[in-house]
């Protein structure tokens, strides 16, 4: 999987610990190597992880190698972004977007 710099990769095995059990809100990008819009989001996620690291944990999950989590949250399109807070999904967004728009959409969950 092509990872964004500074953004951790989560898997089916550690999703519960890393995402559902996190103390901060977590932005999960459901991504895939074969998805050009997902690759475009790399620099955006890297910047977000750096700028919002105190308030938000940013991670990526490869849908091809982690089907259990992907199916559990009914993710069908890439990229899908989900924000989890206190173990619950509180926001879902589909499709690539500029950083400014992504930040606006995250305002009420941060």
N, CA and C of each residue as an Amber inpcrd file, in Angstrom:
protein
   330
   0.8400000  -1.1840000   0.0000000   0.0000000   0.0000000   0.0000000
   0.8850000   1.2470000   0.0000000   0.4720000   2.2490000  -0.7370000
   1.1930000   3.5210000  -0.7670000   0.7400000   4.3330000   0.4390000
   1.6280000   4.4880000   1.4070000   1.2580000   5.1950000   2.6280000
   1.6200000   6.6600000   2.5450000   0.7680000   7.4710000   3.1530000
   1.0810000   8.8930000   3.2880000   2.1180000   9.0320000   4.3990000
   3.0920000   9.8890000   4.2020000   4.1490000  10.0890000   5.2050000
   3.5490000  10.5490000   6.5290000   3.9730000   9.9270000   7.6130000
   3.5040000  10.3250000   8.9390000   2.1230000   9.8070000   9.2900000
   1.5650000   8.9680000   8.4250000   0.2280000   8.4280000   8.6620000
   0.3540000   6.9230000   8.8790000  -0.1190000   6.4430000  10.0190000
   0.0030000   5.0230000  10.3470000  -0.9610000   4.1820000   9.5160000
  -0.5640000   2.9360000   9.2870000  -1.4520000   1.9820000   8.6270000
  -2.0840000   1.1110000   9.7000000  -3.3940000   0.9220000   9.6130000
  -4.0750000   0.0150000  10.5300000  -4.5870000  -1.1800000   9.7390000
  -4.8450000  -2.2770000  10.4460000  -5.2790000  -3.5220000   9.8140000
  -6.4980000  -4.0690000  10.5480000  -7.0750000  -5.1270000   9.9780000
  -8.1710000  -5.8100000  10.6700000  -7.7360000  -6.1960000  12.0810000
  -6.4770000  -6.6400000  12.2070000  -5.9740000  -7.1530000  13.4840000
  -5.8680000  -6.0820000  14.5710000  -5.4800000  -4.8570000  14.1950000
  -5.2850000  -3.8320000  15.2320000  -6.2820000  -2.6730000  15.1730000
  -7.3110000  -2.7840000  14.3270000  -8.2920000  -1.7050000  14.1700000
  -8.9650000  -1.3610000  15.5040000  -9.3490000  -2.4000000  16.2430000
 -10.0430000  -2.1620000  17.5120000  -9.1620000  -1.3660000  18.4790000
  -7.9050000  -1.7580000  18.5930000  -6.9810000  -1.0790000  19.5060000
  -6.6420000   0.3180000  19.0230000  -6.2290000   0.4300000  17.7480000
  -5.7090000   1.6890000  17.2080000  -6.7890000   2.7340000  16.9270000
  -7.9800000   2.2820000  16.5410000  -9.0350000   3.2190000  16.1450000
 -10.1430000   3.2910000  17.1910000 -10.7690000   2.1530000  17.4680000
 -11.9070000   2.1580000  18.3890000 -11.4890000   2.4810000  19.8210000
 -10.2520000   2.1130000  20.1780000  -9.7810000   2.3640000  21.5360000
  -8.9650000   3.6350000  21.6970000  -8.8690000   4.4340000  20.6460000
  -8.0250000   5.6400000  20.6900000  -8.6370000   6.7100000  21.5940000
  -7.7610000   7.4850000  22.2360000  -8.2390000   8.5580000  23.1080000
  -8.6440000   9.8010000  22.2990000  -8.0270000   9.9830000  21.1420000
  -8.3670000  11.1040000  20.2610000  -9.3760000  10.6430000  19.2130000
 -10.0960000  11.5860000  18.5850000 -10.8650000  11.2120000  17.3890000
  -9.8850000  10.6910000  16.3330000 -10.3350000   9.7310000  15.5120000
  -9.4700000   9.1210000  14.4990000 -10.1020000   9.2950000  13.1280000
  -9.3210000   9.8130000  12.1780000  -9.7380000   9.8720000  10.7810000
  -9.1220000   8.6730000  10.0800000  -9.9770000   7.7910000   9.5620000
  -9.5100000   6.6100000   8.8360000  -9.7620000   6.8220000   7.3550000
  -8.7030000   6.6690000   6.5500000  -8.8910000   6.6540000   5.0990000
  -8.9020000   5.1990000   4.6650000 -10.0320000   4.7570000   4.1190000
 -10.1110000   3.4390000   3.4960000  -9.5730000   3.6250000   2.0840000
  -8.4670000   2.9440000   1.7710000  -7.7240000   3.2310000   0.5540000
  -7.3180000   1.9520000  -0.1640000  -6.7960000   2.1060000  -1.3760000
  -6.3040000   0.9710000  -2.1550000  -5.2260000   1.4540000  -3.1200000
  -4.2680000   0.5750000  -3.3970000  -3.1710000   0.9290000  -4.3060000
  -3.6630000   1.2910000  -5.7050000  -4.7520000   0.6620000  -6.1390000
  -5.2310000   0.8410000  -7.5110000  -6.1180000   2.0730000  -7.6740000
  -6.2100000   2.8980000  -6.6320000  -7.1450000   4.0250000  -6.6250000
  -6.4060000   5.3580000  -6.7760000  -6.4260000   5.9720000  -7.9870000
  -5.7260000   7.2490000  -8.1910000  -6.1640000   8.3740000  -7.2380000
  -7.4760000   8.5550000  -6.9710000  -7.8480000   9.6190000  -6.0230000
  -7.2720000   9.3810000  -4.6160000  -7.1050000   8.1010000  -4.2520000
  -6.5050000   7.7920000  -2.9380000  -5.0660000   8.3060000  -2.8960000
  -4.3350000   8.0980000  -3.9840000  -2.9390000   8.5530000  -4.0460000
  -2.8740000  10.0780000  -3.9570000  -3.8390000  10.7600000  -4.5780000
  -3.8820000  12.2260000  -4.5160000  -4.0480000  12.7150000  -3.0850000
  -4.6860000  11.9200000  -2.2450000  -4.9650000  12.3370000  -0.8730000
  -3.7420000  12.2050000   0.0400000  -2.6890000  11.5280000  -0.4160000
  -1.4950000  11.3320000   0.4090000  -0.9490000  12.6050000   1.0310000
  -0.6220000  13.6230000   0.2120000  -0.0740000  14.8740000   0.7710000
  -1.0590000  15.5820000   1.7050000  -2.3530000  15.4690000   1.4100000
  -3.3710000  16.0960000   2.2540000  -3.3860000  15.4380000   3.6330000
  -3.3480000  14.0890000   3.6480000  -3.3620000  13.3700000   4.9270000
  -2.0890000  13.6280000   5.7200000  -0.9610000  13.7060000   5.0140000
   0.3090000  13.9920000   5.6880000   0.2470000  15.3520000   6.3700000
  -0.2340000  16.3650000   5.6460000  -0.3450000  17.7170000   6.2060000
  -1.3110000  17.7370000   7.3840000  -2.4200000  17.0300000   7.2450000
  -3.4230000  16.9720000   8.3050000  -2.8440000  16.3210000   9.5640000
  -2.0980000  15.2370000   9.3840000  -1.4900000  14.5370000  10.5220000
  -0.5170000  15.4510000  11.2600000   0.2370000  16.2510000  10.4990000
   1.2050000  17.1690000  11.1020000   0.4840000  18.3120000  11.8190000
  -0.4680000  18.9330000  11.1410000  -1.1140000  20.1330000  11.6790000
  -2.1080000  19.8430000  12.7980000  -2.7980000  18.7130000  12.7130000
  -3.8750000  18.4210000  13.6710000  -3.5220000  17.2680000  14.6150000
  -2.2480000  16.8690000  14.6450000  -1.8230000  15.7130000  15.4250000
  -2.1700000  15.7490000  16.8980000  -2.3110000  16.9590000  17.4500000
  -2.6700000  17.0900000  18.8670000  -4.1330000  16.7370000  19.1060000
  -4.9510000  16.9610000  18.0680000  -6.4020000  16.8110000  18.2290000
  -6.9880000  15.6320000  17.4720000  -6.2180000  15.0900000  16.5080000
  -6.7780000  14.0880000  15.6050000  -5.7080000  13.0770000  15.2210000
  -6.0730000  11.8070000  15.2770000  -5.1760000  10.7440000  14.8220000
  -5.5920000  10.4120000  13.3900000  -4.6240000  10.3330000  12.4750000
  -4.9120000  10.0530000  11.0660000  -4.2820000   8.7110000  10.6940000
  -5.0900000   7.7870000  10.1690000  -4.5950000   6.4620000   9.7920000
  -5.1680000   6.0560000   8.4310000  -4.5310000   5.0510000   7.8220000
  -5.0100000   4.4930000   6.5600000  -5.2520000   3.0060000   6.7280000
  -6.2580000   2.4910000   6.0050000  -6.5500000   1.0700000   6.0040000
  -6.6780000   0.6070000   4.5550000  -5.8850000  -0.3910000   4.1820000
  -5.9180000  -0.9400000   2.8210000  -7.1050000  -1.8910000   2.7090000
  -8.0670000  -1.5450000   1.8440000  -9.2940000  -2.3470000   1.7410000
  -9.0390000  -3.7380000   1.1720000  -8.0130000  -3.8720000   0.3500000
  -7.7440000  -5.1660000  -0.2840000  -7.1920000  -6.1970000   0.6970000
  -6.4480000  -5.7400000   1.6860000  -5.8430000  -6.6780000   2.6300000
  -6.5810000  -6.7180000   3.9690000  -7.6160000  -5.9030000   4.1100000
  -8.3720000  -5.8510000   5.3660000  -9.8850000  -5.8810000   5.1130000
 -10.3630000  -7.0110000   4.5700000 -11.7800000  -7.0800000   4.1770000
 -12.7590000  -7.0710000   5.3600000 -12.3380000  -7.5460000   6.5230000
 -13.2720000  -7.6100000   7.6560000 -13.7280000  -6.2210000   8.0860000
 -12.7720000  -5.3170000   8.2740000 -13.1080000  -3.9470000   8.6870000
 -13.8420000  -3.2270000   7.5600000 -13.3690000  -3.4090000   6.3310000
 -13.9920000  -2.7630000   5.1740000 -15.4670000  -3.1520000   5.0770000
 -15.7570000  -4.4520000   5.2120000 -17.1410000  -4.9280000   5.1250000
 -17.9610000  -4.5310000   6.3430000 -17.3300000  -4.5140000   7.5100000
 -18.0490000  -4.1690000   8.7420000 -18.6340000  -2.7580000   8.6640000
 -17.9120000  -1.8580000   7.9930000 -18.3770000  -0.4660000   7.8810000
 -18.9730000  -0.1730000   6.5100000 -19.2370000  -1.2410000   5.7400000
 -19.9210000  -1.1350000   4.4440000 -19.2630000  -0.1240000   3.5080000
 -17.9350000  -0.1750000   3.4590000 -17.1890000   0.7220000   2.5810000
 -17.1860000   0.1460000   1.1730000 -17.6940000   0.9180000   0.2050000
 -17.8080000   0.4490000  -1.1720000 -16.9670000   1.2650000  -2.1460000
 -16.7150000   2.5270000  -1.8190000 -15.9900000   3.4230000  -2.7260000
 -14.6940000   3.8820000  -2.0840000 -13.6790000   4.1020000  -2.9310000
 -12.4070000   4.5980000  -2.4280000 -12.1520000   5.9880000  -3.0230000
 -11.5540000   6.8910000  -2.2620000 -11.3340000   6.7350000  -0.8290000
 -12.5980000   7.0510000  -0.0460000 -12.7910000   6.3500000   1.0570000
 -13.8300000   6.7040000   2.0310000 -13.1100000   7.1330000   3.2890000
 -13.5530000   8.2450000   3.8500000 -12.9870000   8.7430000   5.1090000
 -14.0400000   8.5750000   6.1870000 -13.6390000   8.0000000   7.3170000
 -14.5490000   7.8900000   8.4530000 -13.8580000   8.4480000   9.6760000
 -14.6310000   9.2040000  10.4460000 -14.1250000   9.7160000  11.7070000
 -14.7690000   8.8940000  12.8230000 -13.9070000   8.3690000  13.6990000
 -14.3730000   7.6000000  14.8470000 -14.0750000   8.3900000  16.1080000
 -15.0600000   8.4410000  16.9920000 -14.8490000   9.0570000  18.3020000
 -15.4410000   8.1290000  19.3440000 -14.6490000   7.8070000  20.3710000
 -15.0950000   6.9160000  21.4500000 -15.6110000   5.5870000  20.8920000
 -14.9240000   5.0800000  19.8580000 -15.2610000   3.7740000  19.3100000
 -16.4260000   3.7460000  18.3430000 -16.9970000   4.9070000  18.0390000
 -18.1510000   4.9620000  17.1370000 -17.8490000   5.8170000  15.9140000
 -18.3350000   5.3760000  14.7290000 -18.1850000   6.2400000  13.5490000
 -19.1480000   7.4210000  13.6680000 -18.6110000   8.6410000  13.5720000
 -19.4460000   9.8370000  13.7320000 -19.5690000  10.6450000  12.4430000
 -18.7610000  10.3260000  11.4420000 -18.8130000  11.0570000  10.1760000
 -18.2300000  10.1800000   9.0890000 -18.8460000  10.2190000   7.9170000
 -18.3360000   9.4650000   6.7800000 -18.3700000  10.3480000   5.5380000
 -17.2750000  10.3290000   4.7660000 -17.1640000  11.1550000   3.5610000
 -16.5520000  10.2970000   2.4610000 -17.0910000  10.3760000   1.2630000
 -16.5890000   9.5790000   0.1500000 -15.9860000  10.4860000  -0.9070000
 -14.7950000  10.1100000  -1.3820000 -14.1640000  10.8380000  -2.4740000
 -13.0430000  11.7540000  -2.0260000 -12.1150000  11.9760000  -2.9610000
 -10.9920000  12.8750000  -2.6900000 -11.5150000  14.2940000  -2.5450000
 -10.8270000  15.0920000  -1.7350000 -11.2180000  16.4860000  -1.5440000
  -9.9990000  17.2920000  -1.1410000 -10.0180000  18.6020000  -1.4030000
  -8.8960000  19.4420000  -0.9850000  -8.8220000  19.5310000   0.5380000
  -7.6420000  19.8360000   1.0430000  -7.4240000  19.8810000   2.4880000
  -8.3760000  20.8520000   3.1810000  -8.5730000  22.0050000   2.5850000
  -9.4250000  23.0130000   3.2130000 -10.8470000  22.4690000   3.4240000
 -11.3650000  21.7860000   2.3980000 -12.7170000  21.2250000   2.5120000
 -12.7470000  20.1040000   3.5520000 -11.7130000  19.2730000   3.5620000
 -11.6510000  18.1870000   4.5330000 -11.6310000  18.7490000   5.9570000
 -10.8400000  19.8080000   6.1680000 -10.7840000  20.4410000   7.4900000
 -12.1410000  21.0170000   7.8920000 -12.8320000  21.6380000   6.9090000
 -14.1730000  22.1870000   7.2080000 -15.1110000  21.0750000   7.6480000
 -15.0300000  19.9320000   6.9670000 -15.9300000  18.8150000   7.2820000
 -15.5880000  18.1650000   8.6190000 -14.3560000  18.3850000   9.0810000
 -13.9220000  17.7950000  10.3540000 -14.1610000  18.7350000  11.5370000
 -14.4860000  19.9910000  11.2610000 -14.5710000  21.0110000  12.3140000
 -15.4480000  20.5660000  13.4710000 -16.6350000  20.0450000  13.1860000
 -17.5610000  19.7240000  14.2660000 -17.2120000  18.4260000  15.0090000
 -16.2680000  17.6400000  14.4970000 -15.9090000  16.4140000  15.2170000
 -14.5910000  16.5460000  15.9780000 -13.8840000  17.6470000  15.7490000
 -12.6130000  17.8360000  16.4580000 -12.8240000  18.5310000  17.8010000
